[in-house]
Amino acid sequence: MEHRLDAYTFVEFCHAHRISRSTLYNLFGQGLGPRVMHVRGRRLISNEAAAEWRSAMERRNAETEAEQAIKSRSETKDVGEARQ
C-alpha cells in the first residue's frame, strides 16, 4: 500500500504528476506552477497545493478546449459562407 504524502519535494511532485522537472520549472516561469512552501531551507508542495494546482490545470484545459471549439465552429461557418 502506497503512503500518501502530506508534502512533496519537487522530484516527488513531478513523479506523482508524471511531468518532468523542466516542465515544472517552465510552469513556474509562466506563473502556472503550484504554490510552494519553504520549510527549513527546503521547497515543498503541500498536498492541498497540489490538489488546487490540478483543479486549476483542469479548468484551464477546459477553457482552452471551449475556446478552440468556438473558434472551429466560427471558421467552419466562415468557410460555408465563402462558398455561397
Helices and strands as residue ranges (DSSP letters): E 7-8, H 10-17, H 21-29, E 37-39, E 42-46, H 47-83
